[in-house]
Each structure stands twice: as C-alpha cells, then as structure tokens.
Amino acid sequence: MAFNKTSIIFVLFFLMTVILSTVEAKKKKEPTFVNDPILTSGTLFYIAISVSFALWCTGYGLDYVMDRHEKQANTRAFQKYNVQAY
C-alpha cells in the first residue's frame, strides 16, 4: 500500500494533535472523561431501555399486522381460486 503526501501529512497532524492534547491534559491535571450528571446517574440507561422497548413494541406490532394481512390474503386467494366445477 503506497502512501501519498496527503495521507502522511494527515497522520502527522493527527499524531501531533493527540500528543499536544495529552500533554496539555497532564499539565492542567484535568480528568480526561466527562462528569456529566446524565452519564453518571443512570438516567441514560433508563432512556436507552425505554427507547429499546418502544422500538421492540413497534416491530412486534408491525409483525402482527403483516401476519394478519398475509393470512387474509391467503384465505381470499384460496377462496377465489378454489372454485369447484360441477
């Protein structure tokens, strides 16, 4: 895999940015993670659970409706083409 000038410059810029940010963080003695209340309290967990449950209910409802329509279509098709000739 050949590297061109643009990719090399991009990698160097990325490495310089990472090194400078870690050096500045060490000088300031600041934590590298965020102490946001929504991340530390557990509220985000309950929000994620409720969104997952809502999506599951929506999918289950759509599956139920699609199965019902499929059964009705099969019944109507069977009635239409199951004509007995006397």
DSSP file (Angstrom, degrees, kcal/mol; ACC not computed):
  #  RESIDUE AA STRUCTURE BP1 BP2  ACC     N-H-->O    O-->H-N    N-H-->O    O-->H-N    TCO  KAPPA ALPHA  PHI   PSI    X-CA   Y-CA   Z-CA
    1    1 A M              0   0    0      0, 0.0     2,-0.3     0, 0.0     0, 0.0   0.000 360.0 360.0 360.0 121.7    0.0    0.0    0.0
    2    2 A A        -     0   0    0      1,-0.0     2,-0.5     0, 0.0     0, 0.0  -0.680 360.0-144.9 -90.7 138.5    1.5    3.2   -1.1
    3    3 A F        -     0   0    0     -2,-0.3     2,-0.2     4,-0.0    -1,-0.0  -0.862  12.0-154.5-101.9 133.4    1.2    6.4    1.0
    4    4 A N     >  -     0   0    0     -2,-0.5     4,-1.9     1,-0.1     5,-0.2  -0.472  34.3 -96.8 -97.4 177.3    0.9    9.7   -0.7
    5    5 A K  H  > S+     0   0    0      1,-0.2     4,-2.4     2,-0.2     5,-0.2   0.859 120.3  55.3 -63.1 -36.8    1.8   13.1    0.7
    6    6 A T  H  > S+     0   0    0      1,-0.2     4,-2.3     2,-0.2    -1,-0.2   0.919 108.3  46.5 -65.3 -43.5   -1.7   13.9    1.8
    7    7 A S  H  > S+     0   0    0      2,-0.2     4,-2.3     1,-0.2    -1,-0.2   0.884 112.6  50.3 -68.1 -36.8   -2.1   10.8    3.9
    8    8 A I  H  X S+     0   0    0     -4,-1.9     4,-2.4     2,-0.2    -1,-0.2   0.920 111.5  48.2 -66.0 -42.8    1.3   11.2    5.5
    9    9 A I  H  X S+     0   0    0     -4,-2.4     4,-2.6     1,-0.2    -2,-0.2   0.902 111.1  51.5 -63.2 -40.7    0.5   14.9    6.4
   10   10 A F  H  X S+     0   0    0     -4,-2.3     4,-2.4     2,-0.2    -2,-0.2   0.920 110.6  47.7 -62.6 -43.9   -2.9   13.8    7.8
   11   11 A V  H  X S+     0   0    0     -4,-2.3     4,-2.6     2,-0.2    -2,-0.2   0.915 112.7  48.8 -64.2 -43.1   -1.2   11.1   10.0
   12   12 A L  H  X S+     0   0    0     -4,-2.4     4,-2.5     2,-0.2    -2,-0.2   0.916 111.6  49.2 -63.3 -42.8    1.4   13.6   11.3
   13   13 A F  H  X S+     0   0    0     -4,-2.6     4,-2.3     2,-0.2    -2,-0.2   0.911 111.8  49.7 -62.1 -42.1   -1.3   16.2   12.0
   14   14 A F  H  X S+     0   0    0     -4,-2.4     4,-2.4     2,-0.2    -2,-0.2   0.932 111.7  47.5 -62.7 -46.3   -3.3   13.6   13.9
   15   15 A L  H  X S+     0   0    0     -4,-2.6     4,-2.6     1,-0.2     5,-0.2   0.901 111.7  50.4 -63.7 -40.6   -0.4   12.4   16.0
   16   16 A M  H  X S+     0   0    0     -4,-2.5     4,-2.6     1,-0.2     5,-0.2   0.911 110.6  50.1 -63.2 -41.0    0.6   16.0   16.8
   17   17 A T  H  X S+     0   0    0     -4,-2.3     4,-2.2     2,-0.2    -2,-0.2   0.923 112.3  46.6 -63.5 -44.0   -2.9   16.8   17.9
   18   18 A V  H  X S+     0   0    0     -4,-2.4     4,-2.0     2,-0.2    -2,-0.2   0.924 114.0  47.5 -64.4 -44.6   -3.1   13.7   20.1
   19   19 A I  H  X S+     0   0    0     -4,-2.6     4,-2.2     1,-0.2    -2,-0.2   0.927 113.2  47.8 -64.4 -44.7    0.3   14.3   21.7
   20   20 A L  H  X S+     0   0    0     -4,-2.6     4,-2.4     1,-0.2    -1,-0.2   0.884 111.0  51.0 -65.2 -37.8   -0.4   18.0   22.4
   21   21 A S  H  X S+     0   0    0     -4,-2.2     4,-2.0    -5,-0.2    -1,-0.2   0.885 111.6  46.8 -69.3 -36.3   -3.8   17.2   23.9
   22   22 A T  H  X S+     0   0    0     -4,-2.0     4,-1.9     2,-0.2    -1,-0.2   0.878 112.3  50.4 -71.4 -36.0   -2.4   14.6   26.3
   23   23 A V  H  X S+     0   0    0     -4,-2.2     4,-1.9     2,-0.2    -2,-0.2   0.921 112.3  47.2 -65.9 -42.9    0.5   17.0   27.3
   24   24 A E  H  X S+     0   0    0     -4,-2.4     4,-2.2     1,-0.2    -2,-0.2   0.880 110.5  52.2 -66.1 -37.5   -2.0   19.8   28.0
   25   25 A A  H  X>S+     0   0    0     -4,-2.0     4,-1.1     1,-0.2     5,-1.1   0.879 109.6  49.3 -66.3 -36.6   -4.2   17.5   30.0
   26   26 A K  H  <5S+     0   0    0     -4,-1.9    -1,-0.2     2,-0.2    -2,-0.2   0.876 111.2  49.9 -69.4 -36.1   -1.3   16.4   32.1
   27   27 A K  H  <5S+     0   0    0     -4,-1.9    -2,-0.2     1,-0.2    -1,-0.2   0.894 115.5  41.7 -68.2 -39.5   -0.3   20.0   32.8
   28   28 A K  H  <5S-     0   0    0     -4,-2.2    -1,-0.2    -5,-0.1    -2,-0.2   0.622  98.4-136.7 -85.1 -13.0   -3.8   21.1   33.8
   29   29 A K  T  <5 +     0   0    0     -4,-1.1    -3,-0.2     1,-0.2    -4,-0.1   0.842  50.4 151.0  59.0  36.1   -4.5   17.9   35.9
   30   30 A E      < -     0   0    0     -5,-1.1    -1,-0.2     1,-0.1    -2,-0.1  -0.730  51.2-106.5 -95.5 146.7   -7.9   17.7   34.4
   31   31 A P        -     0   0    0      0, 0.0     4,-0.1     0, 0.0    -1,-0.1  -0.389  17.9-137.4 -68.6 151.6   -9.7   14.3   34.0
   32   32 A T  S    S+     0   0    0      2,-0.1     2,-0.3    -2,-0.1    -2,-0.0   0.516  82.3  69.3 -88.5  -4.5  -10.0   13.0   30.5
   33   33 A F  S    S-     0   0    0      2,-0.0     2,-0.4     0, 0.0     0, 0.0  -0.719  86.7-108.1-111.0 164.9  -13.6   11.9   31.0
   34   34 A V        -     0   0    0     -2,-0.3     2,-0.4     1,-0.1    -2,-0.1  -0.750  12.2-153.9 -96.0 135.2  -16.7   14.0   31.4
   35   35 A N        +     0   0    0     -2,-0.4    -1,-0.1    -4,-0.1    -2,-0.0  -0.378  36.2 158.1 -99.2  52.5  -18.5   14.2   34.7
   36   36 A D    >>  -     0   0    0     -2,-0.4     4,-1.6     1,-0.1     3,-1.0  -0.601  45.7-132.1 -77.5 135.3  -21.9   14.9   33.2
   37   37 A P  H 3> S+     0   0    0      0, 0.0     4,-2.1     0, 0.0     6,-0.3   0.833 105.0  57.3 -59.6 -33.0  -24.8   14.0   35.5
   38   38 A I  H 3> S+     0   0    0      1,-0.2     6,-1.3     2,-0.2     4,-0.6   0.812 109.9  45.7 -69.4 -26.5  -26.7   12.2   32.8
   39   39 A L  H <4 S+     0   0    0     -3,-1.0    -1,-0.2     1,-0.1     6,-0.1   0.806 119.8  38.0 -82.6 -30.2  -23.7    9.9   32.3
   40   40 A T  H  < S+     0   0    0     -4,-1.6    -2,-0.2     1,-0.1    -1,-0.1   0.670 109.8  57.9 -96.3 -18.0  -23.0    9.2   36.0
   41   41 A S  H  < S-     0   0    0     -4,-2.1    -3,-0.1    -5,-0.2    -2,-0.1   0.791 102.8-114.2 -87.9 -27.3  -26.5    9.0   37.4
   42   42 A G  S  X S+     0   0    0     -4,-0.6     4,-1.6    -5,-0.2     3,-0.2   0.381  81.9 119.0 107.5  -2.3  -28.0    6.1   35.3
   43   43 A T  H  > S+     0   0    0     -6,-0.3     4,-2.2     1,-0.2     5,-0.2   0.882  73.3  56.7 -63.2 -37.7  -30.6    8.3   33.6
   44   44 A L  H  > S+     0   0    0     -6,-1.3     4,-2.4     1,-0.2    -1,-0.2   0.857 103.2  55.2 -62.5 -34.9  -29.1    7.4   30.2
   45   45 A F  H  > S+     0   0    0     -3,-0.2     4,-2.3     2,-0.2    -1,-0.2   0.931 109.2  45.7 -62.7 -46.5  -29.6    3.7   31.0
   46   46 A Y  H  X S+     0   0    0     -4,-1.6     4,-2.2     2,-0.2    -2,-0.2   0.855 111.9  51.8 -68.2 -34.2  -33.3    4.2   31.6
   47   47 A I  H  X S+     0   0    0     -4,-2.2     4,-2.3     2,-0.2    -1,-0.2   0.925 110.9  48.0 -64.8 -44.0  -33.7    6.3   28.5
   48   48 A A  H  X S+     0   0    0     -4,-2.4     4,-2.4     1,-0.2    -2,-0.2   0.896 111.6  50.1 -64.3 -40.3  -31.9    3.6   26.4
   49   49 A I  H  X S+     0   0    0     -4,-2.3     4,-2.4     2,-0.2    -1,-0.2   0.915 111.7  47.9 -64.4 -42.6  -34.1    0.9   27.9
   50   50 A S  H  X S+     0   0    0     -4,-2.2     4,-2.2     2,-0.2    -2,-0.2   0.888 112.4  48.4 -68.3 -38.1  -37.3    2.9   27.2
   51   51 A V  H  X S+     0   0    0     -4,-2.3     4,-2.3     2,-0.2    -1,-0.2   0.911 112.5  49.2 -66.6 -41.4  -36.2    3.6   23.6
   52   52 A S  H  X S+     0   0    0     -4,-2.4     4,-2.3     1,-0.2    -2,-0.2   0.911 111.6  48.9 -62.6 -42.5  -35.4   -0.1   23.0
   53   53 A F  H  X S+     0   0    0     -4,-2.4     4,-2.5     2,-0.2    -2,-0.2   0.897 110.6  50.7 -65.1 -40.6  -38.7   -1.2   24.4
   54   54 A A  H  X S+     0   0    0     -4,-2.2     4,-2.2     2,-0.2    -1,-0.2   0.912 111.7  47.4 -64.4 -42.1  -40.6    1.3   22.2
   55   55 A L  H  X S+     0   0    0     -4,-2.3     4,-2.3     2,-0.2    -2,-0.2   0.892 111.5  51.1 -66.0 -38.6  -38.8    0.1   19.1
   56   56 A W  H  X S+     0   0    0     -4,-2.3     4,-2.6     2,-0.2    -2,-0.2   0.924 110.3  49.1 -63.8 -44.1  -39.5   -3.6   20.1
   57   57 A C  H  X S+     0   0    0     -4,-2.5     4,-2.6     2,-0.2    -2,-0.2   0.898 110.7  50.7 -62.4 -40.8  -43.2   -2.8   20.6
   58   58 A T  H  X S+     0   0    0     -4,-2.2     4,-2.3     2,-0.2    -1,-0.2   0.931 112.5  46.1 -63.0 -45.4  -43.3   -1.1   17.2
   59   59 A G  H  X S+     0   0    0     -4,-2.3     4,-2.3     2,-0.2    -2,-0.2   0.893 112.5  50.4 -63.9 -40.8  -41.6   -4.0   15.5
   60   60 A Y  H  X S+     0   0    0     -4,-2.6     4,-2.2     2,-0.2    -2,-0.2   0.914 111.3  48.8 -64.4 -42.8  -43.9   -6.5   17.2
   61   61 A G  H  X S+     0   0    0     -4,-2.6     4,-2.4     2,-0.2    -2,-0.2   0.906 111.7  48.6 -63.6 -42.4  -47.0   -4.6   16.2
   62   62 A L  H  X S+     0   0    0     -4,-2.3     4,-2.6     1,-0.2    -1,-0.2   0.895 110.9  51.0 -64.7 -39.5  -45.8   -4.4   12.6
   63   63 A D  H  X S+     0   0    0     -4,-2.3     4,-2.3     2,-0.2    -2,-0.2   0.903 110.4  49.6 -63.9 -40.9  -45.1   -8.1   12.5
   64   64 A Y  H  X S+     0   0    0     -4,-2.2     4,-2.2     2,-0.2    -2,-0.2   0.928 112.8  46.5 -63.3 -45.8  -48.6   -8.8   13.9
   65   65 A V  H  X S+     0   0    0     -4,-2.4     4,-2.5     1,-0.2    -2,-0.2   0.909 112.6  49.7 -65.1 -42.0  -50.3   -6.6   11.3
   66   66 A M  H  X S+     0   0    0     -4,-2.6     4,-2.3     1,-0.2    -1,-0.2   0.902 111.1  49.2 -65.5 -40.3  -48.2   -8.1    8.5
   67   67 A D  H  X S+     0   0    0     -4,-2.3     4,-2.4     2,-0.2    -1,-0.2   0.905 111.0  50.6 -63.7 -40.6  -49.0  -11.7    9.6
   68   68 A R  H  X S+     0   0    0     -4,-2.2     4,-2.3     1,-0.2    -2,-0.2   0.925 111.6  46.7 -63.3 -44.8  -52.7  -10.8    9.8
   69   69 A H  H  X S+     0   0    0     -4,-2.5     4,-2.4     1,-0.2    -1,-0.2   0.882 111.4  52.5 -64.9 -37.4  -52.7   -9.3    6.3
   70   70 A E  H  X S+     0   0    0     -4,-2.3     4,-2.4     2,-0.2    -2,-0.2   0.911 109.6  48.3 -65.3 -41.4  -50.8  -12.3    4.9
   71   71 A K  H  X S+     0   0    0     -4,-2.4     4,-2.3     2,-0.2    -2,-0.2   0.912 112.3  48.9 -64.4 -42.0  -53.3  -14.7    6.4
   72   72 A Q  H  X S+     0   0    0     -4,-2.3     4,-2.4     2,-0.2    -2,-0.2   0.899 111.4  49.7 -64.9 -39.7  -56.2  -12.7    5.0
   73   73 A A  H  X S+     0   0    0     -4,-2.4     4,-2.5     2,-0.2     5,-0.2   0.906 111.2  48.9 -65.7 -41.5  -54.6  -12.6    1.6
   74   74 A N  H  X S+     0   0    0     -4,-2.4     4,-2.4     2,-0.2    -2,-0.2   0.906 111.7  49.5 -64.2 -40.4  -54.0  -16.3    1.6
   75   75 A T  H  X S+     0   0    0     -4,-2.3     4,-2.3     2,-0.2    -2,-0.2   0.925 113.2  45.7 -64.3 -45.4  -57.6  -17.0    2.6
   76   76 A R  H  X S+     0   0    0     -4,-2.4     4,-2.2     2,-0.2    -2,-0.2   0.889 113.4  49.5 -66.9 -38.7  -59.0  -14.8   -0.1
   77   77 A A  H  X S+     0   0    0     -4,-2.5     4,-2.3     2,-0.2    -1,-0.2   0.903 111.3  49.4 -66.9 -39.5  -56.7  -16.2   -2.8
   78   78 A F  H  X S+     0   0    0     -4,-2.4     4,-0.9     1,-0.2    -2,-0.2   0.907 112.6  47.4 -65.5 -40.7  -57.7  -19.8   -1.7
   79   79 A Q  H  < S+     0   0    0     -4,-2.3    -1,-0.2     1,-0.2    -2,-0.2   0.874 113.2  49.2 -67.0 -36.1  -61.4  -18.9   -1.9
   80   80 A K  H  < S+     0   0    0     -4,-2.2     3,-0.2     1,-0.2    -2,-0.2   0.910 119.9  33.8 -71.2 -42.3  -61.0  -17.2   -5.3
   81   81 A Y  H  < S+     0   0    0     -4,-2.3     2,-0.3     1,-0.2    -1,-0.2   0.415  99.9  79.5 -97.7   1.9  -59.1  -20.0   -7.0
   82   82 A N     <  +     0   0    0     -4,-0.9     2,-0.5    -5,-0.2    -1,-0.2  -0.312  60.2 148.6-101.6  48.9  -60.7  -22.9   -5.2
   83   83 A V        -     0   0    0     -2,-0.3     2,-0.5    -3,-0.2    -3,-0.0  -0.718  40.6-139.9 -86.0 126.2  -63.8  -22.9   -7.4
   84   84 A Q        -     0   0    0     -2,-0.5     2,-0.5     2,-0.0    -2,-0.1  -0.739   7.8-144.2 -90.6 130.6  -65.3  -26.3   -7.9
   85   85 A A              0   0    0     -2,-0.5    -1,-0.0     1,-0.1    -2,-0.0  -0.804 360.0 360.0 -92.5 128.9  -66.6  -27.1  -11.3
   86   86 A Y              0   0    0     -2,-0.5    -1,-0.1     0, 0.0    -2,-0.0   0.441 360.0 360.0 -94.0 360.0  -69.7  -29.4  -11.4
